Amino acid sequence: MLTGKQRSYLKGLANKMDPLFQIGKNGISENFIKQMDEALETKELIKVNILQNSAEDAKEAAFLIAEKIGAEYVQSIGGRFVLYRESEDNKKIELPK
């Protein structure tokens, strides 16, 4: 569980990032979930963009994906959301206490 300070720190990092994934009209598939899982192991923090033609809601999609891959929800703004999960092998982000 992230603290408010940690969440704020991650929001700052995510602000400078471009979305790594997009969710379109096909929605969230098992393959998409697997790719996000692998990306989180490598990068720890990812931003996802939901396209206009998607029926998904950003916050609902974020919580669904986070639950399936064991990630932490950081934020959602408009059609974008950010997820974080500490990497076991590629630790890059040092969270504040």
C-alpha positions as semicolon CSV with decimal commas, in nm:
position;residue;x (nm);y (nm);z (nm)
1;M;0,000;0,000;0,000
2;L;0,139;0,337;-0,103
3;T;0,146;0,631;0,136
4;G;0,034;0,976;0,026
5;K;0,393;1,093;0,003
6;Q;0,493;0,795;-0,213
7;R;0,188;0,842;-0,437
8;S;0,276;1,210;-0,484
9;Y;0,634;1,119;-0,572
10;L;0,515;0,866;-0,832
11;K;0,269;1,117;-0,979
12;G;0,560;1,357;-1,030
13;L;0,761;1,090;-1,211
14;A;0,462;0,987;-1,424
15;N;0,393;1,347;-1,523
16;K;0,702;1,344;-1,747
17;M;0,625;1,004;-1,901
18;D;0,455;0,923;-2,229
19;P;0,190;0,648;-2,226
20;L;0,342;0,306;-2,282
21;F;0,015;0,128;-2,367
22;Q;-0,318;0,214;-2,524
23;I;-0,655;0,054;-2,468
24;G;-0,878;0,070;-2,774
25;K;-1,205;-0,078;-2,892
26;N;-1,085;-0,433;-2,825
27;G;-1,060;-0,358;-2,453
28;I;-0,843;-0,547;-2,207
29;S;-0,731;-0,892;-2,320
30;E;-0,522;-1,154;-2,141
31;N;-0,233;-1,080;-2,377
32;F;-0,256;-0,708;-2,288
33;I;-0,247;-0,796;-1,917
34;K;0,061;-1,015;-1,973
35;Q;0,242;-0,735;-2,161
36;M;0,165;-0,487;-1,883
37;D;0,291;-0,735;-1,624
38;E;0,621;-0,768;-1,810
39;A;0,651;-0,390;-1,857
40;L;0,597;-0,328;-1,485
41;E;0,873;-0,574;-1,401
42;T;1,108;-0,380;-1,628
43;K;1,000;-0,020;-1,569
44;E;0,809;-0,028;-1,235
45;L;0,593;0,272;-1,336
46;I;0,374;0,280;-1,647
47;K;0,119;0,516;-1,794
48;V;-0,171;0,388;-2,004
49;N;-0,387;0,586;-2,246
50;I;-0,750;0,493;-2,313
51;L;-0,857;0,582;-2,667
52;Q;-1,184;0,757;-2,750
53;N;-1,327;0,446;-2,920
54;S;-1,285;0,233;-2,606
55;A;-1,578;0,152;-2,381
56;E;-1,343;0,131;-2,078
57;D;-1,340;0,387;-1,797
58;A;-0,985;0,486;-1,692
59;K;-1,030;0,433;-1,319
60;E;-1,222;0,105;-1,353
61;A;-0,968;-0,030;-1,603
62;A;-0,681;0,074;-1,376
63;F;-0,823;-0,107;-1,073
64;L;-0,908;-0,417;-1,278
65;I;-0,557;-0,443;-1,424
66;A;-0,389;-0,357;-1,092
67;E;-0,580;-0,637;-0,920
68;K;-0,488;-0,893;-1,187
69;I;-0,114;-0,817;-1,189
70;G;-0,058;-0,714;-0,829
71;A;0,018;-0,349;-0,903
72;E;-0,064;-0,030;-0,714
73;Y;-0,303;0,228;-0,860
74;V;-0,133;0,569;-0,859
75;Q;-0,372;0,803;-1,040
76;S;-0,608;0,853;-1,332
77;I;-0,662;1,178;-1,516
78;G;-0,907;1,191;-1,804
79;G;-0,837;0,895;-2,029
80;R;-0,502;0,806;-1,872
81;F;-0,396;0,614;-1,566
82;V;-0,071;0,523;-1,392
83;L;0,024;0,196;-1,221
84;Y;0,327;0,109;-1,007
85;R;0,477;-0,218;-0,892
86;E;0,819;-0,264;-0,734
87;S;1,042;-0,479;-0,952
88;E;1,205;-0,788;-0,806
89;D;1,508;-0,782;-1,038
90;N;1,522;-0,431;-1,190
91;K;1,462;-0,195;-0,897
92;K;1,495;0,162;-1,032
93;I;1,258;0,377;-0,829
94;E;1,346;0,454;-0,467
95;L;1,024;0,555;-0,290
96;P;1,035;0,810;-0,006
97;K;0,955;0,671;0,340
